[in-house]
Amino acid sequence: MIHSSEMEKEERILTFIESMSAGNTVLLNEMEKKALAEGIPIIRPQTQSLIRFLLAAERPMRILEVGTATGFSACLMHTYAPEGAKIVTIERDQERAKRARENFALAGAADDITLLEGDAAEILGTLKGRFDFIFMDAAKGQYIHFLPEVLRLLELQGILLTDNIFKGGEILSSRFAVKRRDRTIHSRMREYLEALRNNEEMQTLLLQEGDGAAVSVRVKPAEDKI
Ligand SMILES: C[S@@+](CC[C@H](N)C(=O)[O-])C[C@H]1O[C@@H](n2cnc3c(N)ncnc32)[C@H](O)[C@@H]1O
């Protein structure tokens, strides 16, 4: 059990970390504000910092995102990836996809971002070539089903970033302490993290950033030919 003084300390640390963050461009700040006002679930500031850092360290030229929403994180990645980097992003909600296209045009990123509309469960299997950065930010319960295709598509030394792994802390609870309707997602997320941990081709680090993030690096080549 966490005492309130410990929680206060954690909050103060979080506030300090955020105040030390470099922040985003004005355009991204506006996009973020708009998305939040409309209740679009976009990545939190800590995850944004993590992505900016990983892109600076990894310098990926081919990026894949599962879960575009209205394109905030794709625009963020476009802003902080090396010039000439190409992004493929997948979204199944038509209205959000439309809004994302508008945002890509606004950000001058339309030539570098390809939006694929439809269910990632079907689209991932059709993708060719490898990506050196993959951002998984769609329906949490589906990550375990996406994993084989995502791993097939990940380049050697490439990074797979998975967002929201803690699901607001629920992942720490026993399966039975979680509300019935959330149990499937809970057990599938655990299954996903265990699959990453047990995969000898990958090294995975779990971080507290945002709602929890898993950063996985491919350390051995994928066996499948693509
Ligand atoms: C958390 S939001 C993505 C936020 C976005 N990455 C950002 O930070 O700006 C998750 C999105 O994934 C989409 N999604 C969920 N499951 C999907 C699937 N199987 N295929 C394609 N899109 C999916 C949802 O429609 C939703 O818009």
Ligand as a Chemical Component Dictionary entry (heavy atoms), coordinates in Angstrom:
data_LIG
# 
_chem_comp.id                   LIG 
_chem_comp.type                 NON-POLYMER 
_chem_comp.pdbx_formal_charge   0 
_chem_comp.three_letter_code    LIG 
# 
loop_
_chem_comp_atom.comp_id 
_chem_comp_atom.atom_id 
_chem_comp_atom.alt_atom_id 
_chem_comp_atom.type_symbol 
_chem_comp_atom.charge 
_chem_comp_atom.model_Cartn_x 
_chem_comp_atom.model_Cartn_y 
_chem_comp_atom.model_Cartn_z 
_chem_comp_atom.pdbx_ordinal 
LIG C1  C1  C 0  -4.586 5.415  -28.000 1  
LIG S1  S1  S 1  -5.198 5.758  -29.603 2  
LIG C2  C2  C 0  -3.756 6.192  -30.513 3  
LIG C3  C3  C 0  -3.192 7.511  -30.130 4  
LIG C4  C4  C 0  -2.105 8.016  -31.065 5  
LIG N1  N1  N 0  -1.032 7.059  -31.170 6  
LIG C5  C5  C 0  -1.543 9.337  -30.543 7  
LIG O1  O1  O 0  -0.869 9.313  -29.495 8  
LIG O2  O2  O -1 -1.813 10.381 -31.165 9  
LIG C6  C6  C 0  -5.513 4.143  -30.219 10 
LIG C7  C7  C 0  -6.080 4.128  -31.636 11 
LIG O3  O3  O 0  -5.939 2.815  -32.134 12 
LIG C8  C8  C 0  -7.042 2.520  -32.952 13 
LIG N2  N2  N 0  -7.131 1.052  -33.007 14 
LIG C9  C9  C 0  -7.466 0.211  -31.999 15 
LIG N3  N3  N 0  -7.411 -1.061 -32.416 16 
LIG C10 C10 C 0  -7.056 -1.027 -33.736 17 
LIG C11 C11 C 0  -6.871 -2.024 -34.730 18 
LIG N4  N4  N 0  -7.036 -3.312 -34.459 19 
LIG N5  N5  N 0  -6.508 -1.631 -35.963 20 
LIG C12 C12 C 0  -6.336 -0.320 -36.263 21 
LIG N6  N6  N 0  -6.523 0.680  -35.355 22 
LIG C13 C13 C 0  -6.859 0.323  -34.107 23 
LIG C14 C14 C 0  -8.221 3.193  -32.253 24 
LIG O4  O4  O 0  -9.269 3.452  -33.173 25 
LIG C15 C15 C 0  -7.573 4.462  -31.692 26 
LIG O5  O5  O 0  -7.804 5.572  -32.528 27 
# 
loop_
_chem_comp_bond.comp_id 
_chem_comp_bond.atom_id_1 
_chem_comp_bond.atom_id_2 
_chem_comp_bond.value_order 
_chem_comp_bond.pdbx_ordinal 
LIG C1  S1  SING 1  
LIG S1  C2  SING 2  
LIG S1  C6  SING 3  
LIG C2  C3  SING 4  
LIG C3  C4  SING 5  
LIG C4  N1  SING 6  
LIG C4  C5  SING 7  
LIG C5  O1  DOUB 8  
LIG C5  O2  SING 9  
LIG C6  C7  SING 10 
LIG C7  O3  SING 11 
LIG C7  C15 SING 12 
LIG O3  C8  SING 13 
LIG C8  N2  SING 14 
LIG C8  C14 SING 15 
LIG N2  C9  SING 16 
LIG N2  C13 SING 17 
LIG C9  N3  DOUB 18 
LIG N3  C10 SING 19 
LIG C10 C11 SING 20 
LIG C10 C13 DOUB 21 
LIG C11 N4  SING 22 
LIG C11 N5  DOUB 23 
LIG N5  C12 SING 24 
LIG C12 N6  DOUB 25 
LIG N6  C13 SING 26 
LIG C14 O4  SING 27 
LIG C14 C15 SING 28 
LIG C15 O5  SING 29 
# 
